[in-house]
Amino acid sequence: MYIPEVKKKIIVRNLQISPPLALAPMVGLSHSALRSLVQEQGCVGLLFTEMLAARSLPDENEKHSPVLVRSAGEKPLFYQLFLSEIDEIEPAVNRLLQFDAQGIDLNLGCPAPKLRRQGAGCYLVKDPTRLQSLIAKLRMTTNLPLSVKIRLGDRLDQAVLTDLCHMLTGEGIDLMTVHGRLHGEKFCRKPHWEWIGKVKDMVSIPVLANGGIFSVDDARECLRISNADGLMIGRGAAWRPGIFADIGREIYGLLPSQARISNEQIYFRFIELLMDRFPKERQLGRLKQFTHYFAGTYTFGHHLATAVQTSSSMEQAEERAGYFFEKSVH
């Protein structure tokens, strides 16, 4: 069903995003192969890298680092950073300019223990004075579009959330993605899409809704409840790489450039992209991580996941996957 009031595009500083559908930054998943795979299916308007450490970024080699490998067609691409110190900002930004970044995203939502030790991710939000100084420095250092990805906080507190959002926009953030869960909530918990709507009412910049979107129906309901300007999809894109094309077709009234292909074809295309973008020793682990989600669309998908997970080479994984698709009923 087509929704007339849906926004077909958003403007993020000087960048037009159309449609306003983004592939989320996900460790081990949002690499060049998955980015290209969803682009080929159609209707993804914005891409993000995996989370990058600002501290080590200046020393990374974009031709060899698996988190920096990128094809020429992967645009617009925002590089997601986690940082905790002001002196990390300028060297990291200068490096991103060399990579032809279209934007920079600051991770303010990840609750991983690694980030807790550094006072980054969602833990940076707990120190608003330091966060404000970091955002101000980041804005002074670059004219690139700046975005942030946040969660709703430690608890549902509208006053605290309002202060955070007003500070972020006041310091020059151009785009805000809101993951509709609290810092401590697991993915199994239903996201609070209505609270994304509260954030939307607080700010004048575009807001993307994130969390719990695995189908066209989920996307439609999330947009209805949150009134967000667009969507960011994470695990749902690994589960179903054609989800952007489906949403584009059914909600945004768009016609994807590529005709629909089967899940089997999508899976083997992903293998091709892994082999093209990464050296042999970096391929199998990424295939296993992707398959963990992709297999969920099949009634007996655990057979595919187990077969690939126990494979010792890409050739073996590809052969076992072929056998699964021959025997499976989707």
Buried (B, 14 or more C-beta within 10 A) or exposed (E): EEEEEBBEBBBBBEBEBBBBBBBBBBEBBBBBBBBBBBBBBBBBBBBBBBBBBBBEBBEBEEEEEBBBBBBEEBBBBBBBBBBBBBEBBBBBBEBBEEBEBBBBBBBBBBBBEEBBEBBBBBBBBEEEEBBBEBBBBBBEBBEBBBBBBBBBBEEEEEEBBBEBBEBBBEBBBBBBBBBBBBBEBEEEEEBBBEBBBBBBEBBEBBBBBBBBBBBBEBBBBBBBBBBBBBBBBBBBBBBBBBBBBBBBBBBBEBEBEEEEEEBBEBBBBBBEBBBEBBEEEBBBEBBBBBBBBBBBEBEEBEBBBBBBBEBEEBEBBBEBBEEBBEEBEE
